[in-house]
Every structure is written in C-alpha cells, then in structure tokens.
Amino acid sequence: MQLPKFILGDNTDFPDSIFVVHTEYPRFIINLKDDEVEWLEDFDKEDEKELSSEAEALITQANEFYDREVNRYEDD
C-alpha cells in the first residue's frame, strides 16, 4: 500500500489539537496546537546531527500541508 507523505488527524480526547502525521523517514507526529513533535524513530547521535537540519524543513512542510488541506475544505 502506498501512503501519502502527510496525514491529518484529530482525536476527541484532544479537542483543541490537530495532528499531522509524517509517514516517511523520519516518521513523526506534530501537534499543530503547540508544535510539539513526537518522533516515531530511534536515532543515534550521528542521525541527530543530520536530523536537526532536516527537521525544520519537514515541520514547515507539515504546516504547509495543513494549510493546503484547510483551504481545500473551505473551497468546497
């Protein structure tokens, strides 16, 4: 099965939160309410250095994905 790069998620246990799930490496979930990121990967020290430069771009892409999706719902 092919998954989209980003998936929107919500949960009634967290009524004020909207989550974006990044399904490709490095996988993570970001809570757009407070920009808290939960990484779904285990990293070693070498990976962490590379990730720090990549993480900012991925989080920006997650926010852009959310904005795009919301605009599409509003257009319908």
PDB file of N, H, CA, C and O in Angstrom:
ATOM      1  N   MET A   1       0.844  -1.170   0.000  1.00  0.00           N
ATOM      2  CA  MET A   1       0.000   0.000   0.000  1.00  0.00           C
ATOM      3  C   MET A   1       0.890   1.235   0.000  1.00  0.00           C
ATOM      4  O   MET A   1       1.881   1.302   0.727  1.00  0.00           O
ATOM      5  N   GLN A   2       0.530   2.194  -0.811  1.00  0.00           N
ATOM      6  H   GLN A   2      -0.275   2.139  -1.402  1.00  0.00           H
ATOM      7  CA  GLN A   2       1.258   3.447  -0.846  1.00  0.00           C
ATOM      8  C   GLN A   2       0.532   4.448   0.046  1.00  0.00           C
ATOM      9  O   GLN A   2      -0.675   4.652  -0.088  1.00  0.00           O
ATOM     10  N   LEU A   3       1.274   5.067   0.951  1.00  0.00           N
ATOM     11  H   LEU A   3       2.254   4.901   1.059  1.00  0.00           H
ATOM     12  CA  LEU A   3       0.698   6.050   1.860  1.00  0.00           C
ATOM     13  C   LEU A   3       1.051   7.454   1.410  1.00  0.00           C
ATOM     14  O   LEU A   3       2.095   7.664   0.792  1.00  0.00           O
ATOM     15  N   PRO A   4       0.184   8.428   1.717  1.00  0.00           N
ATOM     16  CA  PRO A   4       0.557   9.811   1.446  1.00  0.00           C
ATOM     17  C   PRO A   4       1.674  10.232   2.399  1.00  0.00           C
ATOM     18  O   PRO A   4       1.844   9.646   3.468  1.00  0.00           O
ATOM     19  N   LYS A   5       2.421  11.241   2.005  1.00  0.00           N
ATOM     20  H   LYS A   5       2.283  11.717   1.136  1.00  0.00           H
ATOM     21  CA  LYS A   5       3.528  11.715   2.833  1.00  0.00           C
ATOM     22  C   LYS A   5       3.037  12.288   4.156  1.00  0.00           C
ATOM     23  O   LYS A   5       3.680  12.101   5.189  1.00  0.00           O
ATOM     24  N   PHE A   6       1.896  12.992   4.133  1.00  0.00           N
ATOM     25  H   PHE A   6       1.374  13.145   3.294  1.00  0.00           H
ATOM     26  CA  PHE A   6       1.311  13.585   5.332  1.00  0.00           C
ATOM     27  C   PHE A   6      -0.144  13.150   5.468  1.00  0.00           C
ATOM     28  O   PHE A   6      -0.855  12.980   4.478  1.00  0.00           O
ATOM     29  N   ILE A   7      -0.567  12.973   6.713  1.00  0.00           N
ATOM     30  H   ILE A   7       0.011  13.111   7.518  1.00  0.00           H
ATOM     31  CA  ILE A   7      -1.960  12.625   7.013  1.00  0.00           C
ATOM     32  C   ILE A   7      -2.438  13.540   8.137  1.00  0.00           C
ATOM     33  O   ILE A   7      -1.735  13.727   9.130  1.00  0.00           O
ATOM     34  N   LEU A   8      -3.635  14.112   7.983  1.00  0.00           N
ATOM     35  H   LEU A   8      -4.207  13.960   7.176  1.00  0.00           H
ATOM     36  CA  LEU A   8      -4.240  14.903   9.052  1.00  0.00           C
ATOM     37  C   LEU A   8      -4.916  13.984  10.044  1.00  0.00           C
ATOM     38  O   LEU A   8      -5.480  12.958   9.663  1.00  0.00           O
ATOM     39  N   GLY A   9      -4.863  14.347  11.317  1.00  0.00           N
ATOM     40  H   GLY A   9      -4.406  15.180  11.626  1.00  0.00           H
ATOM     41  CA  GLY A   9      -5.527  13.544  12.328  1.00  0.00           C
ATOM     42  C   GLY A   9      -6.089  14.412  13.434  1.00  0.00           C
ATOM     43  O   GLY A   9      -5.518  15.442  13.790  1.00  0.00           O
ATOM     44  N   ASP A  10      -7.215  13.978  13.968  1.00  0.00           N
ATOM     45  H   ASP A  10      -7.678  13.141  13.678  1.00  0.00           H
ATOM     46  CA  ASP A  10      -7.748  14.612  15.164  1.00  0.00           C
ATOM     47  C   ASP A  10      -8.261  13.522  16.087  1.00  0.00           C
ATOM     48  O   ASP A  10      -8.376  12.361  15.696  1.00  0.00           O
ATOM     49  N   ASN A  11      -8.565  13.906  17.303  1.00  0.00           N
ATOM     50  H   ASN A  11      -8.472  14.849  17.622  1.00  0.00           H
ATOM     51  CA  ASN A  11      -8.989  12.940  18.303  1.00  0.00           C
ATOM     52  C   ASN A  11      -9.832  13.678  19.320  1.00  0.00           C
ATOM     53  O   ASN A  11      -9.420  14.729  19.811  1.00  0.00           O
ATOM     54  N   THR A  12     -11.003  13.155  19.650  1.00  0.00           N
ATOM     55  H   THR A  12     -11.338  12.302  19.251  1.00  0.00           H
ATOM     56  CA  THR A  12     -11.893  13.834  20.584  1.00  0.00           C
ATOM     57  C   THR A  12     -11.314  13.911  21.994  1.00  0.00           C
ATOM     58  O   THR A  12     -11.781  14.711  22.806  1.00  0.00           O
ATOM     59  N   ASP A  13     -10.305  13.094  22.300  1.00  0.00           N
ATOM     60  H   ASP A  13      -9.926  12.445  21.640  1.00  0.00           H
ATOM     61  CA  ASP A  13      -9.632  13.205  23.599  1.00  0.00           C
ATOM     62  C   ASP A  13      -8.748  14.445  23.663  1.00  0.00           C
ATOM     63  O   ASP A  13      -8.346  14.871  24.746  1.00  0.00           O
ATOM     64  N   PHE A  14      -8.447  15.019  22.511  1.00  0.00           N
ATOM     65  H   PHE A  14      -8.773  14.673  21.632  1.00  0.00           H
ATOM     66  CA  PHE A  14      -7.633  16.232  22.404  1.00  0.00           C
ATOM     67  C   PHE A  14      -8.395  17.233  21.535  1.00  0.00           C
ATOM     68  O   PHE A  14      -7.996  17.496  20.400  1.00  0.00           O
ATOM     69  N   PRO A  15      -9.490  17.792  22.061  1.00  0.00           N
ATOM     70  CA  PRO A  15     -10.396  18.574  21.210  1.00  0.00           C
ATOM     71  C   PRO A  15      -9.790  19.843  20.618  1.00  0.00           C
ATOM     72  O   PRO A  15     -10.283  20.331  19.601  1.00  0.00           O
ATOM     73  N   ASP A  16      -8.748  20.387  21.215  1.00  0.00           N
ATOM     74  H   ASP A  16      -8.348  19.991  22.042  1.00  0.00           H
ATOM     75  CA  ASP A  16      -8.146  21.613  20.701  1.00  0.00           C
ATOM     76  C   ASP A  16      -6.939  21.356  19.810  1.00  0.00           C
ATOM     77  O   ASP A  16      -6.318  22.300  19.321  1.00  0.00           O
ATOM     78  N   SER A  17      -6.602  20.094  19.595  1.00  0.00           N
ATOM     79  H   SER A  17      -7.106  19.327  19.993  1.00  0.00           H
ATOM     80  CA  SER A  17      -5.393  19.744  18.853  1.00  0.00           C
ATOM     81  C   SER A  17      -5.714  19.219  17.467  1.00  0.00           C
ATOM     82  O   SER A  17      -6.732  18.565  17.241  1.00  0.00           O
ATOM     83  N   ILE A  18      -4.816  19.527  16.549  1.00  0.00           N
ATOM     84  H   ILE A  18      -3.989  20.058  16.732  1.00  0.00           H
ATOM     85  CA  ILE A  18      -4.845  18.956  15.208  1.00  0.00           C
ATOM     86  C   ILE A  18      -3.462  18.377  14.980  1.00  0.00           C
ATOM     87  O   ILE A  18      -2.452  19.032  15.239  1.00  0.00           O
ATOM     88  N   PHE A  19      -3.422  17.150  14.497  1.00  0.00           N
ATOM     89  H   PHE A  19      -4.242  16.618  14.287  1.00  0.00           H
ATOM     90  CA  PHE A  19      -2.159  16.452  14.309  1.00  0.00           C
ATOM     91  C   PHE A  19      -1.883  16.254  12.822  1.00  0.00           C
ATOM     92  O   PHE A  19      -2.799  16.043  12.028  1.00  0.00           O
ATOM     93  N   VAL A  20      -0.609  16.324  12.464  1.00  0.00           N
ATOM     94  H   VAL A  20       0.136  16.495  13.109  1.00  0.00           H
ATOM     95  CA  VAL A  20      -0.163  15.944  11.131  1.00  0.00           C
ATOM     96  C   VAL A  20       0.831  14.813  11.334  1.00  0.00           C
ATOM     97  O   VAL A  20       1.780  14.930  12.110  1.00  0.00           O
ATOM     98  N   VAL A  21       0.598  13.714  10.623  1.00  0.00           N
ATOM     99  H   VAL A  21      -0.173  13.619   9.994  1.00  0.00           H
ATOM    100  CA  VAL A  21       1.471  12.551  10.698  1.00  0.00           C
ATOM    101  C   VAL A  21       2.336  12.532   9.440  1.00  0.00           C
ATOM    102  O   VAL A  21       1.820  12.577   8.323  1.00  0.00           O
ATOM    103  N   HIS A  22       3.638  12.465   9.628  1.00  0.00           N
ATOM    104  H   HIS A  22       4.057  12.428  10.535  1.00  0.00           H
ATOM    105  CA  HIS A  22       4.580  12.334   8.514  1.00  0.00           C
ATOM    106  C   HIS A  22       4.915  10.855   8.410  1.00  0.00           C
ATOM    107  O   HIS A  22       5.445  10.276   9.358  1.00  0.00           O
ATOM    108  N   THR A  23       4.614  10.231   7.273  1.00  0.00           N
ATOM    109  H   THR A  23       4.183  10.701   6.503  1.00  0.00           H
ATOM    110  CA  THR A  23       4.699   8.772   7.151  1.00  0.00           C
ATOM    111  C   THR A  23       6.015   8.262   6.566  1.00  0.00           C
ATOM    112  O   THR A  23       6.254   7.055   6.533  1.00  0.00           O
ATOM    113  N   GLU A  24       6.862   9.170   6.109  1.00  0.00           N
ATOM    114  H   GLU A  24       6.668  10.150   6.136  1.00  0.00           H
ATOM    115  CA  GLU A  24       8.147   8.759   5.533  1.00  0.00           C
ATOM    116  C   GLU A  24       9.255   8.985   6.566  1.00  0.00           C
ATOM    117  O   GLU A  24       9.065   9.682   7.563  1.00  0.00           O
ATOM    118  N   TYR A  25      10.408   8.382   6.305  1.00  0.00           N
ATOM    119  H   TYR A  25      10.563   7.816   5.496  1.00  0.00           H
ATOM    120  CA  TYR A  25      11.525   8.554   7.230  1.00  0.00           C
ATOM    121  C   TYR A  25      12.007   9.993   7.198  1.00  0.00           C
ATOM    122  O   TYR A  25      12.197  10.538   6.111  1.00  0.00           O
ATOM    123  N   PRO A  26      12.205  10.610   8.305  1.00  0.00           N
ATOM    124  CA  PRO A  26      11.950  10.174   9.672  1.00  0.00           C
ATOM    125  C   PRO A  26      10.489  10.435  10.043  1.00  0.00           C
ATOM    126  O   PRO A  26      10.003  11.560   9.933  1.00  0.00           O
ATOM    127  N   ARG A  27       9.811   9.401  10.474  1.00  0.00           N
ATOM    128  H   ARG A  27      10.206   8.487  10.564  1.00  0.00           H
ATOM    129  CA  ARG A  27       8.384   9.496  10.794  1.00  0.00           C
ATOM    130  C   ARG A  27       8.185  10.294  12.083  1.00  0.00           C
ATOM    131  O   ARG A  27       8.945  10.167  13.043  1.00  0.00           O
ATOM    132  N   PHE A  28       7.134  11.121  12.071  1.00  0.00           N
ATOM    133  H   PHE A  28       6.517  11.224  11.291  1.00  0.00           H
ATOM    134  CA  PHE A  28       6.807  11.886  13.273  1.00  0.00           C
ATOM    135  C   PHE A  28       5.351  12.305  13.243  1.00  0.00           C
ATOM    136  O   PHE A  28       4.680  12.237  12.213  1.00  0.00           O
ATOM    137  N   ILE A  29       4.885  12.738  14.399  1.00  0.00           N
ATOM    138  H   ILE A  29       5.430  12.794  15.236  1.00  0.00           H
ATOM    139  CA  ILE A  29       3.563  13.348  14.543  1.00  0.00           C
ATOM    140  C   ILE A  29       3.791  14.722  15.157  1.00  0.00           C
ATOM    141  O   ILE A  29       4.504  14.858  16.151  1.00  0.00           O
ATOM    142  N   ILE A  30       3.179  15.739  14.557  1.00  0.00           N
ATOM    143  H   ILE A  30       2.599  15.629  13.750  1.00  0.00           H
ATOM    144  CA  ILE A  30       3.278  17.078  15.113  1.00  0.00           C
ATOM    145  C   ILE A  30       1.899  17.541  15.544  1.00  0.00           C
ATOM    146  O   ILE A  30       0.923  17.397  14.807  1.00  0.00           O
ATOM    147  N   ASN A  31       1.828  18.097  16.741  1.00  0.00           N
ATOM    148  H   ASN A  31       2.620  18.215  17.339  1.00  0.00           H
ATOM    149  CA  ASN A  31       0.604  18.696  17.236  1.00  0.00           C
ATOM    150  C   ASN A  31       0.668  20.167  16.849  1.00  0.00           C
ATOM    151  O   ASN A  31       1.489  20.910  17.386  1.00  0.00           O
ATOM    152  N   LEU A  32      -0.180  20.592  15.932  1.00  0.00           N
ATOM    153  H   LEU A  32      -0.847  19.988  15.496  1.00  0.00           H
ATOM    154  CA  LEU A  32      -0.121  21.955  15.429  1.00  0.00           C
ATOM    155  C   LEU A  32      -0.562  22.984  16.464  1.00  0.00           C
ATOM    156  O   LEU A  32      -0.309  24.177  16.301  1.00  0.00           O
ATOM    157  N   LYS A  33      -1.215  22.531  17.519  1.00  0.00           N
ATOM    158  H   LYS A  33      -1.421  21.562  17.651  1.00  0.00           H
ATOM    159  CA  LYS A  33      -1.629  23.453  18.581  1.00  0.00           C
ATOM    160  C   LYS A  33      -0.418  24.100  19.240  1.00  0.00           C
ATOM    161  O   LYS A  33      -0.412  25.300  19.513  1.00  0.00           O
ATOM    162  N   ASP A  34       0.611  23.288  19.493  1.00  0.00           N
ATOM    163  H   ASP A  34       0.606  22.313  19.271  1.00  0.00           H
ATOM    164  CA  ASP A  34       1.784  23.793  20.207  1.00  0.00           C
ATOM    165  C   ASP A  34       3.106  23.439  19.520  1.00  0.00           C
ATOM    166  O   ASP A  34       4.178  23.667  20.081  1.00  0.00           O
ATOM    167  N   ASP A  35       3.031  22.886  18.316  1.00  0.00           N
ATOM    168  H   ASP A  35       2.160  22.701  17.861  1.00  0.00           H
ATOM    169  CA  ASP A  35       4.208  22.483  17.535  1.00  0.00           C
ATOM    170  C   ASP A  35       5.068  21.427  18.233  1.00  0.00           C
ATOM    171  O   ASP A  35       6.257  21.295  17.940  1.00  0.00           O
ATOM    172  N   GLU A  36       4.467  20.684  19.149  1.00  0.00           N
ATOM    173  H   GLU A  36       3.501  20.791  19.387  1.00  0.00           H
ATOM    174  CA  GLU A  36       5.193  19.585  19.792  1.00  0.00           C
ATOM    175  C   GLU A  36       5.327  18.435  18.804  1.00  0.00           C
ATOM    176  O   GLU A  36       4.360  18.059  18.140  1.00  0.00           O
ATOM    177  N   VAL A  37       6.531  17.879  18.712  1.00  0.00           N
ATOM    178  H   VAL A  37       7.316  18.184  19.252  1.00  0.00           H
ATOM    179  CA  VAL A  37       6.821  16.808  17.762  1.00  0.00           C
ATOM    180  C   VAL A  37       7.141  15.530  18.523  1.00  0.00           C
ATOM    181  O   VAL A  37       7.935  15.529  19.463  1.00  0.00           O
ATOM    182  N   GLU A  38       6.509  14.449  18.099  1.00  0.00           N
ATOM    183  H   GLU A  38       5.864  14.450  17.335  1.00  0.00           H
ATOM    184  CA  GLU A  38       6.811  13.113  18.631  1.00  0.00           C
ATOM    185  C   GLU A  38       7.429  12.312  17.495  1.00  0.00           C
ATOM    186  O   GLU A  38       6.770  12.010  16.500  1.00  0.00           O
ATOM    187  N   TRP A  39       8.707  11.972  17.657  1.00  0.00           N
ATOM    188  H   TRP A  39       9.243  12.217  18.465  1.00  0.00           H
ATOM    189  CA  TRP A  39       9.406  11.193  16.630  1.00  0.00           C
ATOM    190  C   TRP A  39       9.073   9.723  16.802  1.00  0.00           C
ATOM    191  O   TRP A  39       9.045   9.216  17.923  1.00  0.00           O
ATOM    192  N   LEU A  40       8.821   9.042  15.705  1.00  0.00           N
ATOM    193  H   LEU A  40       8.843   9.453  14.794  1.00  0.00           H
ATOM    194  CA  LEU A  40       8.455   7.623  15.724  1.00  0.00           C
ATOM    195  C   LEU A  40       9.642   6.751  15.336  1.00  0.00           C
ATOM    196  O   LEU A  40       9.474   5.582  14.987  1.00  0.00           O
ATOM    197  N   GLU A  41      10.817   7.313  15.396  1.00  0.00           N
ATOM    198  H   GLU A  41      10.953   8.262  15.680  1.00  0.00           H
ATOM    199  CA  GLU A  41      12.057   6.617  15.054  1.00  0.00           C
ATOM    200  C   GLU A  41      13.002   6.692  16.246  1.00  0.00           C
ATOM    201  O   GLU A  41      12.884   7.587  17.083  1.00  0.00           O
ATOM    202  N   ASP A  42      13.924   5.768  16.319  1.00  0.00           N
ATOM    203  H   ASP A  42      14.019   5.041  15.639  1.00  0.00           H
ATOM    204  CA  ASP A  42      15.026   5.837  17.266  1.00  0.00           C
ATOM    205  C   ASP A  42      16.248   6.328  16.521  1.00  0.00           C
ATOM    206  O   ASP A  42      16.585   5.810  15.456  1.00  0.00           O
ATOM    207  N   PHE A  43      16.916   7.333  17.080  1.00  0.00           N
ATOM    208  H   PHE A  43      16.642   7.754  17.945  1.00  0.00           H
ATOM    209  CA  PHE A  43      18.066   7.927  16.415  1.00  0.00           C
ATOM    210  C   PHE A  43      19.314   7.753  17.260  1.00  0.00           C
ATOM    211  O   PHE A  43      19.258   7.776  18.490  1.00  0.00           O
ATOM    212  N   ASP A  44      20.437   7.579  16.584  1.00  0.00           N
ATOM    213  H   ASP A  44      20.482   7.561  15.585  1.00  0.00           H
ATOM    214  CA  ASP A  44      21.714   7.613  17.298  1.00  0.00           C
ATOM    215  C   ASP A  44      22.295   9.024  17.147  1.00  0.00           C
ATOM    216  O   ASP A  44      21.724   9.862  16.450  1.00  0.00           O
ATOM    217  N   LYS A  45      23.405   9.274  17.787  1.00  0.00           N
ATOM    218  H   LYS A  45      23.869   8.593  18.353  1.00  0.00           H
ATOM    219  CA  LYS A  45      23.997  10.624  17.784  1.00  0.00           C
ATOM    220  C   LYS A  45      24.287  11.134  16.371  1.00  0.00           C
ATOM    221  O   LYS A  45      24.076  12.311  16.080  1.00  0.00           O
ATOM    222  N   GLU A  46      24.758  10.272  15.517  1.00  0.00           N
ATOM    223  H   GLU A  46      24.930   9.316  15.754  1.00  0.00           H
ATOM    224  CA  GLU A  46      25.069  10.675  14.145  1.00  0.00           C
ATOM    225  C   GLU A  46      23.802  11.090  13.393  1.00  0.00           C
ATOM    226  O   GLU A  46      23.805  12.070  12.647  1.00  0.00           O
ATOM    227  N   ASP A  47      22.717  10.332  13.598  1.00  0.00           N
ATOM    228  H   ASP A  47      22.714   9.537  14.204  1.00  0.00           H
ATOM    229  CA  ASP A  47      21.442  10.660  12.961  1.00  0.00           C
ATOM    230  C   ASP A  47      20.903  11.998  13.460  1.00  0.00           C
ATOM    231  O   ASP A  47      20.328  12.764  12.686  1.00  0.00           O
ATOM    232  N   GLU A  48      21.086  12.282  14.744  1.00  0.00           N
ATOM    233  H   GLU A  48      21.554  11.660  15.373  1.00  0.00           H
ATOM    234  CA  GLU A  48      20.540  13.508  15.326  1.00  0.00           C
ATOM    235  C   GLU A  48      21.125  14.752  14.677  1.00  0.00           C
ATOM    236  O   GLU A  48      20.421  15.745  14.499  1.00  0.00           O
ATOM    237  N   LYS A  49      22.401  14.711  14.322  1.00  0.00           N
ATOM    238  H   LYS A  49      22.973  13.904  14.467  1.00  0.00           H
ATOM    239  CA  LYS A  49      23.025  15.859  13.665  1.00  0.00           C
ATOM    240  C   LYS A  49      22.375  16.118  12.309  1.00  0.00           C
ATOM    241  O   LYS A  49      22.061  17.260  11.971  1.00  0.00           O
ATOM    242  N   GLU A  50      22.178  15.062  11.544  1.00  0.00           N
ATOM    243  H   GLU A  50      22.434  14.135  11.819  1.00  0.00           H
ATOM    244  CA  GLU A  50      21.556  15.188  10.223  1.00  0.00           C
ATOM    245  C   GLU A  50      20.097  15.608  10.353  1.00  0.00           C
ATOM    246  O   GLU A  50      19.593  16.400   9.556  1.00  0.00           O
ATOM    247  N   LEU A  51      19.429  15.069  11.365  1.00  0.00           N
ATOM    248  H   LEU A  51      19.838  14.426  12.012  1.00  0.00           H
ATOM    249  CA  LEU A  51      18.016  15.361  11.566  1.00  0.00           C
ATOM    250  C   LEU A  51      17.758  16.820  11.895  1.00  0.00           C
ATOM    251  O   LEU A  51      16.759  17.380  11.444  1.00  0.00           O
ATOM    252  N   SER A  52      18.618  17.440  12.657  1.00  0.00           N
ATOM    253  H   SER A  52      19.430  16.985  13.024  1.00  0.00           H
ATOM    254  CA  SER A  52      18.370  18.816  13.067  1.00  0.00           C
ATOM    255  C   SER A  52      18.225  19.738  11.862  1.00  0.00           C
ATOM    256  O   SER A  52      17.402  20.653  11.882  1.00  0.00           O
ATOM    257  N   SER A  53      19.004  19.511  10.823  1.00  0.00           N
ATOM    258  H   SER A  53      19.672  18.767  10.807  1.00  0.00           H
ATOM    259  CA  SER A  53      18.879  20.346   9.628  1.00  0.00           C
ATOM    260  C   SER A  53      17.640  19.983   8.817  1.00  0.00           C
ATOM    261  O   SER A  53      17.038  20.850   8.183  1.00  0.00           O
ATOM    262  N   GLU A  54      17.263  18.736   8.834  1.00  0.00           N
ATOM    263  H   GLU A  54      17.752  18.032   9.350  1.00  0.00           H
ATOM    264  CA  GLU A  54      16.117  18.266   8.060  1.00  0.00           C
ATOM    265  C   GLU A  54      14.787  18.538   8.771  1.00  0.00           C
ATOM    266  O   GLU A  54      13.765  18.755   8.120  1.00  0.00           O
ATOM    267  N   ALA A  55      14.806  18.526  10.098  1.00  0.00           N
ATOM    268  H   ALA A  55      15.636  18.350  10.627  1.00  0.00           H
ATOM    269  CA  ALA A  55      13.575  18.631  10.885  1.00  0.00           C
ATOM    270  C   ALA A  55      12.827  19.927  10.628  1.00  0.00           C
ATOM    271  O   ALA A  55      11.605  19.915  10.476  1.00  0.00           O
ATOM    272  N   GLU A  56      13.530  21.028  10.577  1.00  0.00           N
ATOM    273  H   GLU A  56      14.522  21.038  10.700  1.00  0.00           H
ATOM    274  CA  GLU A  56      12.875  22.310  10.364  1.00  0.00           C
ATOM    275  C   GLU A  56      12.123  22.337   9.033  1.00  0.00           C
ATOM    276  O   GLU A  56      10.992  22.817   8.967  1.00  0.00           O
ATOM    277  N   ALA A  57      12.743  21.827   7.986  1.00  0.00           N
ATOM    278  H   ALA A  57      13.662  21.437   8.040  1.00  0.00           H
ATOM    279  CA  ALA A  57      12.094  21.791   6.672  1.00  0.00           C
ATOM    280  C   ALA A  57      10.866  20.883   6.686  1.00  0.00           C
ATOM    281  O   ALA A  57       9.840  21.228   6.100  1.00  0.00           O
ATOM    282  N   LEU A  58      10.956  19.732   7.345  1.00  0.00           N
ATOM    283  H   LEU A  58      11.790  19.452   7.821  1.00  0.00           H
ATOM    284  CA  LEU A  58       9.820  18.807   7.400  1.00  0.00           C
ATOM    285  C   LEU A  58       8.654  19.396   8.188  1.00  0.00           C
ATOM    286  O   LEU A  58       7.495  19.215   7.815  1.00  0.00           O
ATOM    287  N   ILE A  59       8.955  20.090   9.263  1.00  0.00           N
ATOM    288  H   ILE A  59       9.897  20.237   9.567  1.00  0.00           H
ATOM    289  CA  ILE A  59       7.892  20.703  10.063  1.00  0.00           C
ATOM    290  C   ILE A  59       7.227  21.829   9.278  1.00  0.00           C
ATOM    291  O   ILE A  59       6.012  22.007   9.359  1.00  0.00           O
ATOM    292  N   THR A  60       8.000  22.578   8.532  1.00  0.00           N
ATOM    293  H   THR A  60       8.987  22.434   8.466  1.00  0.00           H
ATOM    294  CA  THR A  60       7.437  23.608   7.659  1.00  0.00           C
ATOM    295  C   THR A  60       6.522  22.969   6.615  1.00  0.00           C
ATOM    296  O   THR A  60       5.428  23.470   6.357  1.00  0.00           O
ATOM    297  N   GLN A  61       6.966  21.867   6.017  1.00  0.00           N
ATOM    298  H   GLN A  61       7.854  21.459   6.227  1.00  0.00           H
ATOM    299  CA  GLN A  61       6.138  21.156   5.031  1.00  0.00           C
ATOM    300  C   GLN A  61       4.843  20.646   5.667  1.00  0.00           C
ATOM    301  O   GLN A  61       3.790  20.684   5.031  1.00  0.00           O
ATOM    302  N   ALA A  62       4.907  20.176   6.899  1.00  0.00           N
ATOM    303  H   ALA A  62       5.763  20.145   7.416  1.00  0.00           H
ATOM    304  CA  ALA A  62       3.709  19.690   7.595  1.00  0.00           C
ATOM    305  C   ALA A  62       2.712  20.824   7.780  1.00  0.00           C
ATOM    306  O   ALA A  62       1.512  20.632   7.584  1.00  0.00           O
ATOM    307  N   ASN A  63       3.194  21.997   8.154  1.00  0.00           N
ATOM    308  H   ASN A  63       4.169  22.152   8.313  1.00  0.00           H
ATOM    309  CA  ASN A  63       2.310  23.157   8.316  1.00  0.00           C
ATOM    310  C   ASN A  63       1.722  23.599   6.986  1.00  0.00           C
ATOM    311  O   ASN A  63       0.548  23.960   6.916  1.00  0.00           O
ATOM    312  N   GLU A  64       2.521  23.574   5.943  1.00  0.00           N
ATOM    313  H   GLU A  64       3.476  23.281   6.000  1.00  0.00           H
ATOM    314  CA  GLU A  64       2.025  23.934   4.609  1.00  0.00           C
ATOM    315  C   GLU A  64       0.973  22.932   4.134  1.00  0.00           C
ATOM    316  O   GLU A  64      -0.018  23.316   3.514  1.00  0.00           O
ATOM    317  N   PHE A  65       1.189  21.656   4.423  1.00  0.00           N
ATOM    318  H   PHE A  65       1.994  21.344   4.927  1.00  0.00           H
ATOM    319  CA  PHE A  65       0.207  20.628   4.082  1.00  0.00           C
ATOM    320  C   PHE A  65      -1.117  20.920   4.783  1.00  0.00           C
ATOM    321  O   PHE A  65      -2.177  20.867   4.158  1.00  0.00           O
ATOM    322  N   TYR A  66      -1.060  21.223   6.064  1.00  0.00           N
ATOM    323  H   TYR A  66      -0.199  21.265   6.572  1.00  0.00           H
ATOM    324  CA  TYR A  66      -2.285  21.532   6.814  1.00  0.00           C
ATOM    325  C   TYR A  66      -3.001  22.728   6.191  1.00  0.00           C
ATOM    326  O   TYR A  66      -4.209  22.670   5.960  1.00  0.00           O
ATOM    327  N   ASP A  67      -2.277  23.805   5.916  1.00  0.00           N
ATOM    328  H   ASP A  67      -1.296  23.853   6.103  1.00  0.00           H
ATOM    329  CA  ASP A  67      -2.890  24.995   5.321  1.00  0.00           C
ATOM    330  C   ASP A  67      -3.548  24.666   3.987  1.00  0.00           C
ATOM    331  O   ASP A  67      -4.654  25.129   3.707  1.00  0.00           O
ATOM    332  N   ARG A  68      -2.877  23.871   3.168  1.00  0.00           N
ATOM    333  H   ARG A  68      -1.979  23.495   3.396  1.00  0.00           H
ATOM    334  CA  ARG A  68      -3.427  23.476   1.863  1.00  0.00           C
ATOM    335  C   ARG A  68      -4.718  22.685   2.035  1.00  0.00           C
ATOM    336  O   ARG A  68      -5.702  22.931   1.336  1.00  0.00           O
ATOM    337  N   GLU A  69      -4.711  21.735   2.966  1.00  0.00           N
ATOM    338  H   GLU A  69      -3.912  21.536   3.533  1.00  0.00           H
ATOM    339  CA  GLU A  69      -5.898  20.904   3.190  1.00  0.00           C
ATOM    340  C   GLU A  69      -7.073  21.740   3.686  1.00  0.00           C
ATOM    341  O   GLU A  69      -8.201  21.554   3.230  1.00  0.00           O
ATOM    342  N   VAL A  70      -6.821  22.644   4.601  1.00  0.00           N
ATOM    343  H   VAL A  70      -5.905  22.796   4.971  1.00  0.00           H
ATOM    344  CA  VAL A  70      -7.881  23.500   5.138  1.00  0.00           C
ATOM    345  C   VAL A  70      -8.456  24.369   4.028  1.00  0.00           C
ATOM    346  O   VAL A  70      -9.672  24.539   3.935  1.00  0.00           O
ATOM    347  N   ASN A  71      -7.590  24.917   3.190  1.00  0.00           N
ATOM    348  H   ASN A  71      -6.603  24.779   3.265  1.00  0.00           H
ATOM    349  CA  ASN A  71      -8.073  25.734   2.058  1.00  0.00           C
ATOM    350  C   ASN A  71      -8.937  24.911   1.116  1.00  0.00           C
ATOM    351  O   ASN A  71      -9.928  25.421   0.592  1.00  0.00           O
ATOM    352  N   ARG A  72      -8.591  23.672   0.894  1.00  0.00           N
ATOM    353  H   ARG A  72      -7.787  23.258   1.320  1.00  0.00           H
ATOM    354  CA  ARG A  72      -9.398  22.814   0.016  1.00  0.00           C
ATOM    355  C   ARG A  72     -10.767  22.535   0.613  1.00  0.00           C
ATOM    356  O   ARG A  72     -11.757  22.483  -0.117  1.00  0.00           O
ATOM    357  N   TYR A  73     -10.841  22.355   1.928  1.00  0.00           N
ATOM    358  H   TYR A  73     -10.037  22.397   2.521  1.00  0.00           H
ATOM    359  CA  TYR A  73     -12.147  22.150   2.575  1.00  0.00           C
ATOM    360  C   TYR A  73     -12.993  23.410   2.487  1.00  0.00           C
ATOM    361  O   TYR A  73     -14.201  23.338   2.262  1.00  0.00           O
ATOM    362  N   GLU A  74     -12.363  24.558   2.662  1.00  0.00           N
ATOM    363  H   GLU A  74     -11.382  24.617   2.845  1.00  0.00           H
ATOM    364  CA  GLU A  74     -13.094  25.824   2.608  1.00  0.00           C
ATOM    365  C   GLU A  74     -13.600  26.110   1.204  1.00  0.00           C
ATOM    366  O   GLU A  74     -14.643  26.744   1.045  1.00  0.00           O
ATOM    367  N   ASP A  75     -12.884  25.657   0.184  1.00  0.00           N
ATOM    368  H   ASP A  75     -12.037  25.142   0.313  1.00  0.00           H
ATOM    369  CA  ASP A  75     -13.301  25.885  -1.205  1.00  0.00           C
ATOM    370  C   ASP A  75     -14.507  25.042  -1.609  1.00  0.00           C
ATOM    371  O   ASP A  75     -15.225  25.387  -2.548  1.00  0.00           O
ATOM    372  N   ASP A  76     -14.728  23.932  -0.895  1.00  0.00           N
ATOM    373  H   ASP A  76     -14.146  23.652  -0.132  1.00  0.00           H
ATOM    374  CA  ASP A  76     -15.855  23.046  -1.253  1.00  0.00           C
ATOM    375  C   ASP A  76     -17.173  23.549  -0.774  1.00  0.00           C
ATOM    376  O   ASP A  76     -18.199  22.909  -1.004  1.00  0.00           O
TER     377      ASP A  76
END
